[in-house]
Amino acid sequence: MEVICIQDEAFYELIEVVVDRLKEKFQVTQDKWVTPERAMELLNIKSKTTLQNLRDTGAITYTQPQRKIILYDYDSIMEYLDNHKKEKFT
């Protein structure tokens, strides 16, 4: 067996390239889980309290892999927006 050693920075760059290629191959345009900042941007809200209320009421799905890390489900956010859309008047 052959062992290859590379620097940390090179390793993480390689991982990013691999992830980008997989996304391209499988036509993934959006990550499944988004940061609170991205969730707020998608929902067009400025308040972290509003985001927390949406999370606490179950309006949007989230995961908490570590104590201080909360990620939001992109599809759940899009579904929430679709459920609250208003039809145009004709």
Residue, then its C-alpha position, 0 to 999 in steps of 0.5 A: m500500500e502506498v501512502i500519499c501525504i499532502q498539506d491541509e490546504a491542498f487537501y481541502e482544496l481537493i475536497e472542494v473540487v471533488v464536491d463541485r464535480l459531484k454537484e455538476k455530475f448529479q446536477v445539484t444546484q443547491d446544498k441541502w442544508v444552509t446556514p442561518e445567514r443564507a436562510m435569512e437571505l432566502l426568506n428575506i428577513k433581517s431578524k434572527t428572532t424571526l428565524q428562530n420563531l419559524r424554527d420553533t413553530g416547526a414552519i421550517t426544518y432544521t438540524q443541529p449537528q453541534r450545540k452552536i451549529i444550526l443548519y436549515d433545510y433548503d427544501s423546507i424553506m422553499e416549501y414554506l415560501d410556496n405555502h405562503k404565496k399569494e395568487k395574482f389577481t386577474 
